[in-house]
């Protein structure tokens, strides 16, 4: 395909030239509506916040209140973000691919109101968290790894580290939530 043909084809798509003339304006209105709704959804769900590492980002979903509060009051709360433990750090591509996959799964679960009462790591998240425990605590782990039972995870022994024993939607009082702007203030 020549460059001129590609420009002609692109122009036809942009101008909706493949439609009958009387259908072009309604199609543009519908397309504009879909684009506008997509932008509104991206704004309301704070899509750009997921590019950063702030623990407050996890609070975009109300079911994360207990995880957020327990993290903030743990020894890890001072120096470690959620992503330090829950996202792989072997490469930038793997990090953002994992964030996208896990984020889309979370969005689907929360949108469909299918979240469980007790939050647990998914099967793909468990090895990531284990890998990050070892990455940060390599010196301590190397001493213990000689005696480690096969298949044992760090949190099998260190249950109270970071999130404590109580992990349910009702474990943290509402007053512990960080001050996020209400949705009505985000809209123009």
N, C-alpha and C positions, 0 to 999 in steps of 0.2 A: 504494500500500500504506500503510495506516495504521500509526501507531506501535504500537498494541496488537497488530496482526497481526505486525509485525516482532518484537516481544518473544516472542510465541507461537512463531513460527518458530525464533527463536534458542534458546529453551528446548528445543524438540524436538531440535534439532541437538546441543546440549550434553548432553542426557540420552539421546541416541541413540534418540529416540522413533520413528524411522523403521524401527527393527529390531524383530524379534519379541522379546518379553521374555526368552526363554531364550538369545538370542544377545547380549544387551547386556553381560553380565559378561565373556564371552570377548572381545568387541570392545573393551571398556575395558582389559582386560589387554594385548591386542595393541597398542592405541593407546598405552598407558603404556610398553610395551616399546620401541616405535618412538621415542617421545619421549625415553626414557632413553638409548637408543643414540645418538640425535642429539646429546643433551647431552654424552655421553661423547666422541663424535667431535669435537665442538666444543672440549671441554676438552683432549683429547689433541693436537689439531692447533693449539692455541693461537690460536684464531680472533681473540680480542680483540687480540692482538699486532699484527695487520695494520692496525689502526686508527691506530697510531703510526708514527713515522718512524725508529725505531731500526734501524741496520744489523744488529744481532743477530737481528732478525726474519727476515731472509733466510736465516739459518742454521737455520731450522726445517726446511729441506730440505737434506739432506747434500750434494747435488750442488753447492751454492753455496759450498763451502769455499774453492775457489780464488778465486772472485770476491770473497769477504769478505776473505780474507787479502791479496790484491793491493790491494784498496781501502784497507785499514787501513795498508798500508805505502807508499801513494802520497801525492803532495802533496795530493790531495783528501781523504784520510782524516782529516785534522784538523778540517776545517770543513764537509764536505759529506756528507750521508747518501745512501743508495741512491736514495731517492725524489726527492732534488733533481735527479738526472739521469734517472731511469727513469719518472717519473710527470709528466703534464702539470700546469702551474701556472696555466692561464688562468682556471679557475674551480673552486670546491670541488666542484661537481656533476661536472664532467669528471674531476677528480682521483679521486674515489671510484668513479665509473663505470669508469674505466680500471683502477683497483686491483681492482675486483670482476671485471671481464672477464679481466684478465691473471692474477689469482689463481686463478680457476676453471680457466683453461686450464692453469696450472702444476700445480694439484692433480690434474687429469685425467692429465696427462703423467706426473707422478711416481707416482701411484697405479697406473697401468698399466705402470710401469717402462719408459716409452718415451722417456726423456730421451736426448739424443745425447751422445756422448763429448765433443764439443767444443761448448760453449755459444755460441749466436749470438743476436743480437737478432731478434725476429720482425718481420714486415713492418709491423705496426702500431706496434711499439716504436721502429723506426728514426727516423721523423720526430719522435717525442717527444724522443728523446735529442738529435737535431740541434737541435731548437727550444730545448732547455734549455742546450746548449753556447752557442748564440748569446745566449740570455737572460743568462747569467752573464758571458760574455766579450764583451759587445756592443762595447766600445770597441776591443778588439783585432781583432775580426771585421770591423768597419766599414772598417778600414785594408786588410784583406786581400780583402774581398769584391769590390773593383773588379777584381781579377785572378783571382778564383775561377773555375774551370772549372764549367760547368753540371753539376749532379748530383753534385758532389763533396761528400762528408761530412767533418766535422771529423776523424773518426778515420781517414780515409784517409791523412792525413799524420801525425797524432798517435796512432799505433798503441799506443805504450807508455804513454800517459797512462791513469791509473787502474788498468786491469787487466793491463797488460803483454802480451807476445806469447804466452805459454803459457796456453792455456785448455782444460784437460782435467780430467777427474775425478781423475786421478792427479798433478796438478801440485803440490799442496800436501800436506805431511806431516800426518798425523792430529794431531800435537801442537799444530798451529796453530789448532785449533778453539777457539772461545770456550767458556767453562764454562757450558753450559746444564744445567739440572737433568735427571737421567735420568727417563724416563717413569715408572718405578716409584715415584719420590718424589712425582710429581704425583697419583697415584691415592690415594684415602683408605685 
